[in-house]
Amino acid sequence: MTMFFDDLSEGEMFESGSHTVTKAEIISFAEQFDPQPFHVDEEAAQDSMFGGLVASGLHTLSLATRLTIDGCLSEIANMGGSGMDELRWYTPVRPGDTLSVRVEVLEKTPSESRSDRGYVDLKRRVYNDDGEEVMSAISHNIVRRRESDGEA
């Protein structure tokens, strides 16, 4: 059942499934979008401040977005986003790490100019399989309101 703006509650939590990050996908993503040595070259990564190959933060954000869509936004009448704030990376993501996302509804604001929507701030927290928080961000989403004719 689709959840509309009116159905969501501040403090409500959603949890995603998980994804195990592979060395091949770290390198493939980085070769296309963030070709720094510690993302694409295992030998060079050994001499970096990370001491080994790590995923690009942008790769982590992309994986978190997919997990958020699958575990949260696919259940919500999401119309799109208007931005993201407070993006932080805390712990490097390494080959073999399994990531999951917890999403909290932080704030809801009905649109003053468009009766068909409201604005929902979601706090995304990404964790590895050791329970360490690896990334967080606040996304600003536009969510459809329930129609007055009873559409669900």
Contacts in CASP RR format, 6 or more apart in sequence:
PFRMAT RR
TARGET T0000
AUTHOR 0000-0000-0000
METHOD contacts of the structure
MODEL  1
MTMFFDDLSEGEMFESGSHTVTKAEIISFAEQFDPQPFHVDEEAAQDSMF
GGLVASGLHTLSLATRLTIDGCLSEIANMGGSGMDELRWYTPVRPGDTLS
VRVEVLEKTPSESRSDRGYVDLKRRVYNDDGEEVMSAISHNIVRRRESDG
EA
1 75 0 8 1.000
1 152 0 8 1.000
2 75 0 8 1.000
2 76 0 8 1.000
2 77 0 8 1.000
2 152 0 8 1.000
3 75 0 8 1.000
3 76 0 8 1.000
3 77 0 8 1.000
4 76 0 8 1.000
4 77 0 8 1.000
4 143 0 8 1.000
4 144 0 8 1.000
4 145 0 8 1.000
4 146 0 8 1.000
4 152 0 8 1.000
5 77 0 8 1.000
5 108 0 8 1.000
5 110 0 8 1.000
5 117 0 8 1.000
5 118 0 8 1.000
5 120 0 8 1.000
5 143 0 8 1.000
5 144 0 8 1.000
5 145 0 8 1.000
5 146 0 8 1.000
6 145 0 8 1.000
6 146 0 8 1.000
7 146 0 8 1.000
8 76 0 8 1.000
8 105 0 8 1.000
8 108 0 8 1.000
8 120 0 8 1.000
8 143 0 8 1.000
9 105 0 8 1.000
10 105 0 8 1.000
10 106 0 8 1.000
10 107 0 8 1.000
10 108 0 8 1.000
11 104 0 8 1.000
11 105 0 8 1.000
11 106 0 8 1.000
12 104 0 8 1.000
12 105 0 8 1.000
13 102 0 8 1.000
13 103 0 8 1.000
13 104 0 8 1.000
13 105 0 8 1.000
14 71 0 8 1.000
14 72 0 8 1.000
14 75 0 8 1.000
14 102 0 8 1.000
14 103 0 8 1.000
14 104 0 8 1.000
15 71 0 8 1.000
15 100 0 8 1.000
15 101 0 8 1.000
15 102 0 8 1.000
15 103 0 8 1.000
16 67 0 8 1.000
16 68 0 8 1.000
16 70 0 8 1.000
16 71 0 8 1.000
16 72 0 8 1.000
16 100 0 8 1.000
16 101 0 8 1.000
16 102 0 8 1.000
16 103 0 8 1.000
17 67 0 8 1.000
17 70 0 8 1.000
17 71 0 8 1.000
17 100 0 8 1.000
17 101 0 8 1.000
18 67 0 8 1.000
18 98 0 8 1.000
18 99 0 8 1.000
18 100 0 8 1.000
18 129 0 8 1.000
19 63 0 8 1.000
19 66 0 8 1.000
19 67 0 8 1.000
19 98 0 8 1.000
19 99 0 8 1.000
19 100 0 8 1.000
20 96 0 8 1.000
20 97 0 8 1.000
20 98 0 8 1.000
20 99 0 8 1.000
21 55 0 8 1.000
21 63 0 8 1.000
21 93 0 8 1.000
21 94 0 8 1.000
21 95 0 8 1.000
21 96 0 8 1.000
21 97 0 8 1.000
21 98 0 8 1.000
21 99 0 8 1.000
22 95 0 8 1.000
22 96 0 8 1.000
23 42 0 8 1.000
23 53 0 8 1.000
23 95 0 8 1.000
23 96 0 8 1.000
25 59 0 8 1.000
26 39 0 8 1.000
26 53 0 8 1.000
26 54 0 8 1.000
26 55 0 8 1.000
26 56 0 8 1.000
26 59 0 8 1.000
26 93 0 8 1.000
26 95 0 8 1.000
27 39 0 8 1.000
27 40 0 8 1.000
27 53 0 8 1.000
29 39 0 8 1.000
29 55 0 8 1.000
29 56 0 8 1.000
29 58 0 8 1.000
29 59 0 8 1.000
29 62 0 8 1.000
30 36 0 8 1.000
30 39 0 8 1.000
30 40 0 8 1.000
30 55 0 8 1.000
30 56 0 8 1.000
30 59 0 8 1.000
31 40 0 8 1.000
33 56 0 8 1.000
33 58 0 8 1.000
33 59 0 8 1.000
34 56 0 8 1.000
34 57 0 8 1.000
34 58 0 8 1.000
34 59 0 8 1.000
36 56 0 8 1.000
37 44 0 8 1.000
37 45 0 8 1.000
37 48 0 8 1.000
38 44 0 8 1.000
38 45 0 8 1.000
38 48 0 8 1.000
38 49 0 8 1.000
38 50 0 8 1.000
38 51 0 8 1.000
38 52 0 8 1.000
38 53 0 8 1.000
38 54 0 8 1.000
39 45 0 8 1.000
39 53 0 8 1.000
39 54 0 8 1.000
39 55 0 8 1.000
39 56 0 8 1.000
39 59 0 8 1.000
41 53 0 8 1.000
42 52 0 8 1.000
42 53 0 8 1.000
45 51 0 8 1.000
45 52 0 8 1.000
45 53 0 8 1.000
45 54 0 8 1.000
46 52 0 8 1.000
50 92 0 8 1.000
52 94 0 8 1.000
53 94 0 8 1.000
53 95 0 8 1.000
54 92 0 8 1.000
54 93 0 8 1.000
54 94 0 8 1.000
55 63 0 8 1.000
55 92 0 8 1.000
55 93 0 8 1.000
55 94 0 8 1.000
55 97 0 8 1.000
57 89 0 8 1.000
57 93 0 8 1.000
57 135 0 8 1.000
59 93 0 8 1.000
60 89 0 8 1.000
60 93 0 8 1.000
60 99 0 8 1.000
60 126 0 8 1.000
60 134 0 8 1.000
60 135 0 8 1.000
61 87 0 8 1.000
61 135 0 8 1.000
61 137 0 8 1.000
63 99 0 8 1.000
63 126 0 8 1.000
64 99 0 8 1.000
64 101 0 8 1.000
64 124 0 8 1.000
64 126 0 8 1.000
64 135 0 8 1.000
64 137 0 8 1.000
67 99 0 8 1.000
67 100 0 8 1.000
67 101 0 8 1.000
67 126 0 8 1.000
68 101 0 8 1.000
68 103 0 8 1.000
68 122 0 8 1.000
68 124 0 8 1.000
68 139 0 8 1.000
71 101 0 8 1.000
71 103 0 8 1.000
72 101 0 8 1.000
72 103 0 8 1.000
72 122 0 8 1.000
73 141 0 8 1.000
76 120 0 8 1.000
76 141 0 8 1.000
76 143 0 8 1.000
77 143 0 8 1.000
77 144 0 8 1.000
78 141 0 8 1.000
78 142 0 8 1.000
78 143 0 8 1.000
78 144 0 8 1.000
79 117 0 8 1.000
79 141 0 8 1.000
79 142 0 8 1.000
79 143 0 8 1.000
79 144 0 8 1.000
80 141 0 8 1.000
80 142 0 8 1.000
81 139 0 8 1.000
81 140 0 8 1.000
81 141 0 8 1.000
81 142 0 8 1.000
82 119 0 8 1.000
82 140 0 8 1.000
82 141 0 8 1.000
82 142 0 8 1.000
83 139 0 8 1.000
83 140 0 8 1.000
84 137 0 8 1.000
84 138 0 8 1.000
84 139 0 8 1.000
84 140 0 8 1.000
85 137 0 8 1.000
85 138 0 8 1.000
85 140 0 8 1.000
86 136 0 8 1.000
86 137 0 8 1.000
86 138 0 8 1.000
87 135 0 8 1.000
87 136 0 8 1.000
87 137 0 8 1.000
88 135 0 8 1.000
88 136 0 8 1.000
88 137 0 8 1.000
89 134 0 8 1.000
89 135 0 8 1.000
90 132 0 8 1.000
90 133 0 8 1.000
90 134 0 8 1.000
90 135 0 8 1.000
90 136 0 8 1.000
91 128 0 8 1.000
91 132 0 8 1.000
91 133 0 8 1.000
91 134 0 8 1.000
92 134 0 8 1.000
93 99 0 8 1.000
93 128 0 8 1.000
93 134 0 8 1.000
97 128 0 8 1.000
97 129 0 8 1.000
97 134 0 8 1.000
98 128 0 8 1.000
98 129 0 8 1.000
99 126 0 8 1.000
99 127 0 8 1.000
99 128 0 8 1.000
99 129 0 8 1.000
99 134 0 8 1.000
100 126 0 8 1.000
100 127 0 8 1.000
101 124 0 8 1.000
101 125 0 8 1.000
101 126 0 8 1.000
101 127 0 8 1.000
102 124 0 8 1.000
102 125 0 8 1.000
102 127 0 8 1.000
103 122 0 8 1.000
103 123 0 8 1.000
103 124 0 8 1.000
103 125 0 8 1.000
104 122 0 8 1.000
104 123 0 8 1.000
104 125 0 8 1.000
105 120 0 8 1.000
105 121 0 8 1.000
105 122 0 8 1.000
106 121 0 8 1.000
106 122 0 8 1.000
106 123 0 8 1.000
106 138 0 8 1.000
107 120 0 8 1.000
107 121 0 8 1.000
108 118 0 8 1.000
108 119 0 8 1.000
108 120 0 8 1.000
108 121 0 8 1.000
109 118 0 8 1.000
109 119 0 8 1.000
109 120 0 8 1.000
110 118 0 8 1.000
110 119 0 8 1.000
110 145 0 8 1.000
111 117 0 8 1.000
111 118 0 8 1.000
111 119 0 8 1.000
115 145 0 8 1.000
116 144 0 8 1.000
116 145 0 8 1.000
117 142 0 8 1.000
117 143 0 8 1.000
117 144 0 8 1.000
117 145 0 8 1.000
118 142 0 8 1.000
118 143 0 8 1.000
118 145 0 8 1.000
119 140 0 8 1.000
119 141 0 8 1.000
119 142 0 8 1.000
119 143 0 8 1.000
120 140 0 8 1.000
120 141 0 8 1.000
120 142 0 8 1.000
120 143 0 8 1.000
121 138 0 8 1.000
121 139 0 8 1.000
121 140 0 8 1.000
121 141 0 8 1.000
122 138 0 8 1.000
122 139 0 8 1.000
122 141 0 8 1.000
123 136 0 8 1.000
123 137 0 8 1.000
123 138 0 8 1.000
124 135 0 8 1.000
124 136 0 8 1.000
124 137 0 8 1.000
124 138 0 8 1.000
124 139 0 8 1.000
125 133 0 8 1.000
125 135 0 8 1.000
125 136 0 8 1.000
126 133 0 8 1.000
126 134 0 8 1.000
126 135 0 8 1.000
126 136 0 8 1.000
127 133 0 8 1.000
127 134 0 8 1.000
128 134 0 8 1.000
146 152 0 8 1.000
END
